[in-house]
Amino acid sequence: MPAANLPSATPITPDMLTVPRKPVDGLRPSLIGLSREQLAGALAAIDVPEKTIKMRVGQIWQWLYNKGAQDFEAMTNIAKDVRARLAESYSIDRPEIVTKQVSADGTRKYLLRIAGGHEVETVYIPESDRGTLCISSQVGCTLTCSFCHTGTQKLVRNLTAGEIVAQIMVARDDLGDWGHKVEGKRLVSNVVLTGMGEPHYNFNNVRDAMHIAMDHEGIALSRRRITLSTSGVVPEIYKTGDEIGCLLAVSFHATTDDVRDGLVPINKRWNIEKLLEALRAYPRLSNSERITFEYVMLKDVNDSDADARRLVKLIAGIPAKINLIPFNPWPGAPYERSSWERIEAFAEIVNRAGYASPVRTPRGEDIMAACGQLKSATERARKSAAQIAADVAAG
């Protein structure tokens, strides 16, 4: 559940005084991404009177996550001397927007520079009934899924909770999306953890960032408007249900272990049977809170009628929908997109079994922002199709 307000009688304890360690380059540590308790500790560390800390935490929280303040001077209901001390000791700076590309279909891709000079990508997809923000959880990725461009970039590091939630803030800054009432229309209405990285390999920071995103006094996204996309880290699926409670999407992509081992190498550790066991146990499963199975359509690899029939048999009894994703090509990719006729035939078999199987319209292909195409510019290390195929064969 989202972090609660600090009780009025909460004493300031030594563990609360732990504030972000200053980076080696001397930059001020950021308040973005701190829990309310950690924020209280940060205020205590700059000698804010203990009797006012609870009030100040609430004020700063609303300025950051409800109003989108970008500097301490904007926080006009906080005393000037406190604002001055905050500005001297801490930062609320966003990641730098290195580039912003806007697709012909309205999709926006942001290349963001974070601490250490690393870059991550965040994508905003506008639709008639929602605006979905795809955010990253790591710089690079450990999983090396062979069809995914992001997976050809080695893991550099995990993002902090602040760097994860700041992606939402950057997009809302750019879209002018601050200050709406909780029930009001907003441009960033949904968040999907499906950008760069495997969220479950950075679970604690993802969890803490999503608690901030769900907090009703700030960004105030419903847990049902947050979807965590995983390749199948089985132990963390159980933890996600218990500690975040958001919706779940699974990068499934194959109906036999042999094929999935090549496409999604993590399957060698947690195979299809173990993955489905964890999904069947996910809390609150219902027609309104379904598991989403992501299934990228690869020509002559996983797109046969037999694959479709195996898929519906495997997931029988799980409230689910299947997103069929036309493969989004990238330079050197070793696969081709299934034909539209083959995709439609696959979808028909799934539909007849009673599962929704929308075919995802590729978005942002002209700016390399489509699913599986993200890869930050400065971390780019291109591989040829032959190299990738060799990596897959080697396991």
C-alpha positions, 0 to 999 in steps of 0.5 A: 500500500502507499506510504501513510502520513506520519502519525503526529506522535512519530519521533525522529529516530536515527534511521530517519536521519539517513538522507541520500549520500552526496554523489562523488561529483558534489551534487546535492542529493535529491528529495525526489523518491524519498518516502515520507519517513525519509523526507522527515529525516532529511528535514531533521538533518537541516535542523527543521524544528521537530514539531513542524516536520510532519507539516513540512513533509506534507507541504513538500510532498504536495508541491513535488507530486501534486503541483509539480514544483521545480524549485524550492522558491515555488513552495510559497507556504514554507518559510523562507529560511527553510526554503533557503536551507532546503535549496542549499542542501538538497535538489528537486531537479529532474533528469535532463531531457537530452532529446525529445522526439515526437512521432507522426502518431503523437508518441513522444520519446524522451532521452533522459540523462541521469546521474553519472551521465547515463541515459534512459528512454521514456515513451508517452503514448496518447490515445483517445481514452488514456495516456500511457507512459512507458518508464524504465527501471534500469540502464540497459538490461540483464535479460538479453531477450533476442528479439528486443533491441533494449536487450542488446545493451548490457546492464549498466545500473539500476535506477533509484526510486527517485529516477523512476518516479522522476520519469513521470514528473518529466512527462507531466512537466512537458505535457503541462499535466500538473494540478488536476484533481484526482478524479479529473482528466489527466494526460498521463493516466496510466504507467507501464513499467515496460521501458528499459530493464527488467523491473523485477531485478530492481524490485525495491526501487520500483516498489518504492517509486510506485508507492509514491506514484499511488499516494493519494496526496500526490501523483495519485495513480490508482494501482489498477492504472499501473502495470508492471511488465516482467519476463518471468522472475517468479519469486518477485511475481509473488512479492509484486502482488503482496507489496505493490498490488498493481496489474501484471503483464508477462512477456510470454512470447512462446508456448514451448520451453525450447522456443522460449529458452531462445527468445526469453533466456530467463525461462531456463531458470523459471520455465513456463510451468513455474511461471504459470503457477505463480500467475495463477496465485496472483492476488485479486485475479478477476475479469477486471484485473486480468493478467496480460500476456504479451506475445510478440509475433515472429515469422515462422518462430512462434506464430503457427496455428499450433502455437495459438492452440497451445497458448490457450490451453496453457493459460486455461483458467487464468483471467487474461488477455493476450496482446499480440505485438507485431515485431518491431524491427531494429537494425541487425534484428535476426527476426521478421514480423509475422504477416498480417494474415498470419497474425489475424489467423492466430488472433482468431484461434485465441478469440474463439477460445474466449480470450481478448487478443487485440493486435497492438498497433505499432506506435512510434516506429518512426522514432524507434519508440515502439515495443522492444526498440528502446536503446539509449544513444550513449550506451549503444553497442550495435550487434549484427544479426549473426552475433545475436544469433550466436549469443542465443545459441550459446545460451 
